């Protein structure tokens, strides 16, 4: 089903890879690891995999701890000689990731168009507080919704339903924006419209439903909404 702008009254937005660039974390590895790219890729992949497995094993822990364990695995897998203190310094980069250029102006445009905007993220509250502050977007948000509130990660339907309750919006009136394929599909499965933020021109998945809409920037979404 295609995008239906007239149904949208509230917009939820993912954080990492959508508002801020997780690839910037590779730079934090560069001073301590000879070949940071494969370590960074494995770190990010395991971080997301751990959250999904935790949903099924009833093994929730805050996302910062998931991310720490994933980083340790990636360092071990590549025989990186990094101390615990250095690992934690690398991990801390998640508090100050680069913000995508369109974020501030794009969210402002959506707000001026009359839409409520919330962050909906796997990140725990402390991570999200620092991300919002670093991105300078706190004044543009109606709220921040963390998986920590229900101790369940994306793409579990419970988190999207919780977001609908937190926003006070019928779930069918929410458009969820994310760069992560499973997050887009999770939102659609829960009854939202799933908007893919395709910042890197990568092909869509051959598995599962297509996005309701694909955009490159928040300005593209605003244009689709007629604001």
Secondary structure, 3 states (H helix, E strand, C coil): CCCCHHHCCEEEECCECCCEEHHHHHHHHHCCCCCHHHHHHHHHHHHHHHHHHHHHHCCCCCHHHHHHHHHHHHHHHCCCCCCHHHHHHHHHHHHCCEECCCHHHHHHHHHHCCCEEEEEECCCHHHHHHHHHHHCCHHHCCEEEEHHHCCCCCCCHHHHHHHHHHHCCCHHHEEEEECCHHHHHHHHHHCCEEEEECCCCCCCCCCCCCCCEEECCHHHHHHHCCC
